[in-house]
């Protein structure tokens, strides 16, 4: 099922190319950008269809913003449109993060480079807050939705519950609410065209679906088998192919949910990163266009440069490319196999309510990661205190970085009060970071 509006290929390329180049600020900002471009300005998609697609993508493992771009392109121009939209969403950021990874690897200790990273990481705090406010306004339209978001924040921030459990609990609450009619989650209204005979029943695996799974499964798994089985492939690259494929399957909750898992594995298990590298990579990924999960390209670059046994630049390029492919290839499988059925199920009220509840819970999860990021940018030392089942972060106030706070507040005022262009804000923060670092 596709949109009633079918833009030309040139229009599709231009709009999704623009989204790919301007999609700063992590998933929340990228979703807001797509909403403005596709729903508000061009009306290529209506609000219920966009939110229905967003709810489905929130439920999938992997980067929700990239999958939403792919889903939107599929709605507009079928599989080819989805492929074009998905690639345009990630390739500009991939080129930038690969370049920045090489600069970090070779010149990260230089004061000017350190200053750039310092300023960008501080400015990203404001970008994340602005984006979070936008997505909250769109997703939290009832008391129950707000309650789910707060509960999810407490569950993941203070109780350390696993994200899949939070998703399952929120979805179950949404389904129960729909069944009892006791509250409203503002789930998208069923589309009239979805109310066809049999459209309210869960579909089985049809011939086209099995064919899609076979094609895109092969696109993903055949290169994986080659890297793992061919003896000439460096062990580090084969290990990365397996690791990022696993991450693509198990990391529900999008880019933010994957960060803690990948950081711990890359540092403590595989030794691809030093302890401070992950935060630097996150700052770089937040300050480049494309999905935040491109930080995995940074992980792959450093791992390949250090462990592949090749020239560092060659190993880094190969490692970053392996990370990109095995992080995003599964996304096309999830969307192209699942989207046709999800479109048919837009009339299933209990499913729409469950997906809307999951979206509300994910807002709480994103809020938690924003707090985590802020604490680690603003304070040099962040400890932890236990109160019964609760575990609370406790920053050492004496280690507050006043310069980082000043840059973050300045960027916040520029974005939220004066609505300045994002490039101007990032440029100003970068110059401030260089000044602070060089003059210190």
C-alpha positions as CSV (number, residue, x, y, z in Angstrom):
1,X,0.0,0.0,0.0
2,X,1.5,3.3,-1.0
3,X,0.6,7.0,-0.6
4,X,-2.0,8.6,-2.7
5,X,0.6,11.2,-3.6
6,X,3.5,9.9,-5.7
7,X,6.3,12.5,-6.0
8,X,8.7,12.3,-9.0
9,X,12.0,10.6,-8.5
10,X,13.8,13.9,-8.8
11,X,11.5,15.3,-6.0
12,X,12.1,12.2,-3.8
13,X,15.9,12.5,-4.3
14,X,15.9,16.2,-3.5
15,X,13.8,16.0,-0.4
16,X,15.4,12.9,1.1
17,X,18.8,14.2,0.2
18,X,18.0,17.3,2.1
19,X,16.8,15.3,5.0
20,X,20.0,13.3,4.9
21,X,22.2,16.4,4.9
22,X,20.2,18.3,7.6
23,X,19.3,15.5,10.0
24,X,21.3,16.6,13.0
25,X,20.4,16.2,16.6
26,X,19.8,12.4,17.0
27,X,16.6,10.5,16.4
28,X,14.2,13.0,17.9
29,X,15.4,15.8,15.7
30,X,15.5,13.7,12.6
31,X,11.9,12.5,13.2
32,X,10.8,16.1,13.7
33,X,12.6,17.1,10.4
34,X,10.9,14.3,8.5
35,X,7.5,15.3,9.9
36,X,8.0,18.9,8.8
37,X,9.3,17.9,5.3
38,X,6.8,15.1,4.5
39,X,3.7,16.0,6.5
40,X,3.6,19.7,7.2
41,X,5.3,21.3,4.1
42,X,4.5,18.8,1.3
43,X,1.6,16.7,2.6
44,X,3.1,13.7,1.0
45,X,1.9,11.7,4.0
46,X,-0.9,12.5,6.4
47,X,-0.5,12.7,10.2
48,X,-2.1,9.3,11.0
49,X,-0.1,7.4,8.5
50,X,3.2,9.1,9.6
51,X,2.5,8.3,13.2
52,X,1.5,4.7,12.4
53,X,4.8,4.2,10.6
54,X,6.7,5.8,13.5
55,X,5.0,3.5,16.0
56,X,6.0,0.5,14.0
57,X,9.6,1.6,13.6
58,X,9.8,2.3,17.3
59,X,9.0,-1.4,17.9
60,X,11.8,-2.7,15.6
61,X,15.4,-3.3,16.6
62,X,17.8,-0.8,15.1
63,X,17.7,2.9,14.3
64,X,14.1,4.1,14.2
65,X,14.8,7.3,12.3
66,X,16.5,5.6,9.4
67,X,13.7,2.9,9.3
68,X,11.1,5.6,9.3
69,X,12.8,7.3,6.3
70,X,12.8,3.9,4.5
71,X,9.2,3.3,5.4
72,X,8.2,6.7,4.2
73,X,10.0,6.2,0.9
74,X,8.3,2.9,0.5
75,X,4.9,4.5,1.0
76,X,5.7,7.1,-1.6
77,X,7.4,5.0,-4.3
78,X,7.5,1.3,-3.3
79,X,10.6,-0.7,-2.6
80,X,12.9,1.4,-4.8
81,X,11.6,4.5,-3.1
82,X,12.3,3.0,0.3
83,X,15.8,2.0,-0.7
84,X,16.6,5.4,-2.1
85,X,15.2,7.2,1.0
86,X,17.1,4.9,3.4
87,X,20.4,5.3,1.6
88,X,20.1,9.0,1.3
89,X,19.4,9.2,5.0
90,X,22.7,7.4,6.0
91,X,25.3,8.0,3.2
92,X,26.0,11.8,3.9
93,X,26.6,11.1,7.6
94,X,28.6,8.0,6.8
95,X,31.0,10.0,4.7
96,X,31.3,12.7,7.4
97,X,31.8,10.2,10.3
98,X,34.4,8.2,8.4
99,X,36.4,11.4,7.8
100,X,36.0,12.6,11.4
101,X,37.0,9.1,12.7
102,X,40.2,9.3,10.7
103,X,40.9,12.8,12.1
104,X,40.2,11.6,15.6
105,X,42.4,8.5,15.3
106,X,45.4,10.4,13.9
107,X,45.0,13.9,15.4
108,X,42.6,13.6,18.4
109,X,45.2,14.8,20.9
110,X,45.8,18.1,19.1
111,X,44.3,21.1,21.0
112,X,42.4,22.4,18.1
113,X,40.7,19.0,17.4
114,X,40.0,18.5,21.1
115,X,38.5,22.0,21.2
116,X,36.2,21.1,18.2
117,X,35.0,18.0,20.0
118,X,34.5,19.8,23.3
119,X,32.3,22.5,21.7
120,X,30.3,20.1,19.6
121,X,29.5,17.8,22.6
122,X,28.3,20.8,24.6
123,X,26.1,22.1,21.8
124,X,24.6,18.7,21.2
125,X,23.0,18.9,24.7
126,X,20.8,21.8,23.4
127,X,20.1,20.0,20.2
128,X,18.8,16.9,22.0
129,X,16.7,18.9,24.4
130,X,15.0,20.8,21.5
131,X,14.4,17.6,19.6
132,X,13.0,15.9,22.7
133,X,10.6,18.7,23.2
134,X,9.4,18.4,19.6
135,X,8.8,14.7,19.7
136,X,7.2,14.9,23.1
137,X,4.6,17.4,21.9
138,X,3.7,15.0,19.1
139,X,3.7,11.7,21.0
140,X,2.4,12.7,24.4
141,X,-1.2,13.9,24.0
142,X,-2.9,12.3,27.0
143,X,-2.4,11.8,30.7
144,X,-1.8,8.1,30.1
145,X,0.8,8.8,27.4
146,X,2.6,11.1,29.8
147,X,2.4,8.5,32.6
148,X,3.9,5.8,30.4
149,X,6.8,8.1,29.4
150,X,7.5,9.0,33.1
151,X,7.2,5.3,34.1
152,X,9.6,4.2,31.3
153,X,12.1,6.9,32.3
154,X,12.0,5.7,36.0
155,X,12.2,2.0,34.9
156,X,15.3,2.4,32.7
157,X,17.1,5.2,34.5
158,X,16.6,4.2,38.1
159,X,15.5,0.5,38.1
160,X,17.8,-0.5,35.2
161,X,15.1,-2.6,33.6
162,X,15.9,-3.9,30.1
163,X,14.4,-2.0,27.3
164,X,12.5,-5.0,25.7
165,X,10.7,-5.5,29.0
166,X,9.7,-1.8,29.1
167,X,8.4,-2.0,25.5
168,X,6.5,-5.2,26.2
169,X,4.9,-3.7,29.3
170,X,3.9,-0.4,27.6
171,X,2.5,-2.3,24.6
172,X,0.4,-4.5,26.9
173,X,-0.9,-1.5,28.7
174,X,-1.9,0.0,25.4
175,X,-3.7,-3.1,24.3
176,X,-5.6,-3.4,27.7
177,X,-6.6,0.3,27.6
178,X,-8.0,-0.2,24.1
179,X,-9.9,-3.3,25.2
180,X,-11.4,-1.7,28.2
181,X,-11.9,1.8,26.8
182,X,-10.8,3.4,30.0
183,X,-8.4,5.9,28.5
184,X,-7.2,7.5,25.3
185,X,-3.7,7.2,24.0
186,X,-4.5,9.3,20.9
187,X,-3.5,6.5,18.6
188,X,-3.9,7.4,15.0
189,X,-7.4,6.9,13.7
190,X,-7.9,4.0,11.3
191,X,-7.6,4.9,7.7
192,X,-10.8,4.4,5.7
193,X,-9.0,2.5,3.0
194,X,-7.7,0.1,5.6
195,X,-11.2,-1.0,6.5
196,X,-11.3,-3.6,3.8
197,X,-12.6,-7.1,4.2
198,X,-10.2,-9.1,6.3
199,X,-8.0,-6.1,7.0
200,X,-8.5,-6.4,10.8
201,X,-7.0,-9.9,10.9
202,X,-3.3,-10.6,11.6
203,X,-1.8,-11.7,8.3
204,X,0.2,-14.8,7.7
205,X,3.4,-15.3,5.6
206,X,2.4,-14.9,2.0
207,X,4.4,-15.7,-1.1
208,X,5.5,-12.1,-1.7
209,X,6.5,-11.8,2.0
210,X,8.6,-14.9,1.9
211,X,10.2,-13.7,-1.4
212,X,11.1,-10.4,0.2
213,X,12.5,-12.2,3.3
214,X,14.6,-14.4,1.0
215,X,16.0,-11.5,-1.1
216,X,16.9,-9.1,1.7
217,X,18.0,-11.9,4.0
218,X,20.5,-13.0,1.3
219,X,21.7,-9.4,0.9
220,X,22.5,-9.4,4.6
221,X,23.6,-12.9,5.4
222,X,25.6,-13.9,2.3
223,X,28.3,-11.2,2.9
224,X,28.3,-12.2,6.5
225,X,29.0,-15.8,5.6
226,X,31.8,-14.7,3.2
227,X,33.5,-12.6,5.9
228,X,33.3,-15.3,8.5
229,X,34.3,-18.2,6.3
230,X,37.0,-16.8,4.0
231,X,40.4,-17.4,5.8
232,X,42.0,-14.3,4.2
233,X,39.6,-11.9,6.0
234,X,41.2,-10.5,9.1
235,X,39.7,-11.9,12.3
236,X,38.7,-8.4,13.6
237,X,36.6,-7.7,10.5
238,X,34.8,-11.1,10.8
239,X,34.2,-10.4,14.5
240,X,32.7,-7.0,13.6
241,X,30.4,-8.5,11.0
242,X,29.0,-10.9,13.6
243,X,28.9,-8.3,16.4
244,X,27.1,-5.7,14.4
245,X,24.7,-8.2,12.9
246,X,23.8,-9.3,16.5
247,X,23.4,-5.7,17.6
248,X,21.0,-5.2,14.7
249,X,18.8,-8.0,16.0
250,X,18.8,-7.5,19.8
251,X,19.0,-3.8,20.3
252,X,15.4,-2.7,20.5
253,X,14.7,1.0,21.1
254,X,16.7,2.5,18.3
255,X,20.0,4.3,18.4
256,X,19.9,5.3,22.0
257,X,19.2,1.8,23.2
258,X,22.2,0.4,21.4
259,X,24.8,2.8,22.9
260,X,25.3,1.2,26.3
261,X,25.5,-2.3,24.8
262,X,27.9,-1.5,22.1
263,X,30.1,0.7,24.3
264,X,30.5,-2.0,26.9
265,X,31.2,-4.8,24.4
266,X,33.6,-2.7,22.3
267,X,35.6,-1.6,25.3
268,X,35.5,-4.5,27.7
269,X,35.1,-7.5,25.5
270,X,36.7,-6.8,22.1
271,X,39.1,-4.0,23.0
272,X,38.3,-1.9,20.0
273,X,37.9,1.3,22.0
274,X,39.5,2.9,24.9
275,X,37.2,4.0,27.8
276,X,37.0,7.6,26.7
277,X,36.5,6.9,23.0
278,X,32.8,6.1,23.1
279,X,31.8,9.5,24.4
280,X,33.9,11.2,21.8
281,X,32.3,9.1,19.1
282,X,28.9,9.9,20.4
283,X,29.7,13.6,20.3
284,X,30.9,13.2,16.7
285,X,27.8,11.3,15.7
286,X,25.5,13.8,17.3
287,X,27.2,16.6,15.4
288,X,27.0,15.0,12.0
289,X,24.0,14.5,9.7
290,X,22.3,11.1,9.7
291,X,21.2,8.6,12.4
292,X,23.0,8.7,15.8
293,X,23.7,5.0,15.3
294,X,26.4,6.0,12.9
295,X,28.5,6.1,16.0
296,X,29.0,2.4,15.2
297,X,30.9,3.4,12.1
298,X,33.3,5.2,14.5
299,X,33.6,2.1,16.6
300,X,34.2,0.0,13.5
301,X,36.8,2.5,12.2
302,X,38.8,2.5,15.4
303,X,38.5,-1.3,15.8
304,X,39.7,-1.9,12.2
305,X,42.5,0.7,12.5
306,X,43.8,-0.9,15.7
307,X,43.1,-4.6,15.4
308,X,42.8,-5.6,11.7
309,X,46.5,-6.0,11.2
310,X,46.5,-3.7,8.2
311,X,47.6,-0.1,7.5
312,X,45.5,1.9,10.0
313,X,43.7,3.9,7.4
314,X,42.9,0.8,5.3
315,X,41.8,-1.1,8.3
316,X,39.7,1.8,9.6
317,X,37.9,2.3,6.3
318,X,37.2,-1.5,6.1
319,X,36.0,-1.6,9.7
320,X,33.8,1.4,9.3
321,X,32.3,0.0,6.1
322,X,31.6,-3.4,7.8
323,X,29.9,-1.6,10.7
324,X,27.7,0.4,8.3
325,X,26.6,-2.6,6.2
326,X,25.8,-5.0,9.0
327,X,24.0,-2.3,11.0
328,X,21.7,-1.1,8.2
329,X,21.2,-4.1,5.9
330,X,18.8,-5.7,8.3
331,X,16.7,-2.5,8.5
332,X,15.7,-2.9,4.9
333,X,14.6,-6.5,5.6
334,X,12.4,-5.4,8.6
335,X,10.7,-2.6,6.6
336,X,10.2,-4.3,3.3
337,X,8.9,-7.5,4.9
338,X,6.8,-5.8,7.6
339,X,5.5,-2.6,6.2
340,X,2.9,-4.0,3.8
341,X,1.3,-6.0,6.7
342,X,1.5,-3.0,9.1
343,X,-0.3,-0.8,6.6
344,X,-3.1,-3.4,6.4
345,X,-3.3,-3.5,10.2
346,X,-3.9,0.3,10.6
347,X,-7.6,-0.5,11.3
348,X,-6.8,-2.9,14.2
349,X,-7.5,-0.6,17.1
350,X,-5.8,-2.7,19.8
351,X,-2.6,-2.9,17.8
352,X,-2.6,0.9,17.1
353,X,-3.1,1.5,20.8
354,X,-0.3,-0.8,21.7
355,X,2.1,0.9,19.2
356,X,1.1,4.4,20.5
357,X,1.8,3.2,24.1
358,X,5.3,2.0,23.0
359,X,5.9,5.4,21.3
360,X,5.1,7.1,24.6
361,X,7.4,4.8,26.5
362,X,10.3,5.4,24.1
363,X,10.0,9.1,24.8
364,X,10.9,8.3,28.4
365,X,13.8,6.2,27.2
366,X,15.2,9.0,25.0
367,X,14.9,11.3,28.0
368,X,17.0,9.0,30.1
369,X,19.8,8.9,27.4
370,X,19.6,12.7,27.1
371,X,20.2,13.0,30.9
372,X,23.0,10.4,30.7
373,X,24.7,12.4,27.9
374,X,24.3,15.7,29.8
375,X,25.8,14.3,33.0
376,X,28.9,12.9,31.2
377,X,29.5,16.0,29.2
378,X,29.1,18.5,32.1
379,X,30.8,16.5,34.9
380,X,34.1,14.8,34.8
381,X,33.1,12.3,37.6
382,X,29.6,10.7,37.8
383,X,29.1,8.1,40.5
384,X,26.1,6.0,41.4
385,X,24.1,5.6,44.6
386,X,21.7,2.8,45.5
387,X,18.4,3.3,47.4
388,X,16.7,-0.1,47.7
389,X,15.9,-1.2,44.1
390,X,16.7,2.3,42.7
391,X,20.1,3.3,41.3
392,X,20.6,7.0,41.0
393,X,23.5,8.8,39.1
394,X,25.4,11.2,41.4
395,X,27.6,13.7,39.7
396,X,30.5,15.2,41.6
397,X,29.5,18.8,41.6
398,X,33.1,19.9,42.1
399,X,33.9,18.4,38.6
400,X,31.3,20.6,36.8
401,X,32.8,21.9,33.6
402,X,31.6,25.5,33.6
403,X,32.7,26.2,30.0
404,X,30.7,23.2,28.7
405,X,27.7,24.4,30.7
406,X,28.1,27.9,29.2
407,X,28.3,26.6,25.7
408,X,25.3,24.3,26.1
409,X,23.2,27.1,27.6
410,X,24.2,29.5,24.8
411,X,23.3,26.9,22.2
412,X,20.0,26.3,24.0
413,X,19.1,29.9,24.0
414,X,20.1,30.3,20.3
415,X,17.9,27.3,19.3
416,X,14.9,27.5,21.6
417,X,14.5,31.3,22.0
418,X,15.9,32.7,18.8
419,X,15.5,29.7,16.5
420,X,18.8,30.2,14.8
421,X,20.1,28.0,12.0
422,X,21.6,24.8,13.3
423,X,24.8,25.3,11.4
424,X,25.3,28.7,12.9
425,X,24.8,27.2,16.4
426,X,27.2,24.3,15.8
427,X,29.8,26.7,14.2
428,X,29.6,29.1,17.2
429,X,29.9,26.2,19.7
430,X,32.9,24.8,17.8
431,X,34.7,28.2,17.9
432,X,33.9,28.5,21.6
433,X,35.3,25.0,22.2
434,X,38.5,25.8,20.4
435,X,38.9,29.0,22.3
436,X,38.4,27.3,25.7
437,X,40.8,24.5,24.9
438,X,43.5,26.5,23.3
439,X,43.5,29.3,25.9
440,X,43.2,26.9,28.9
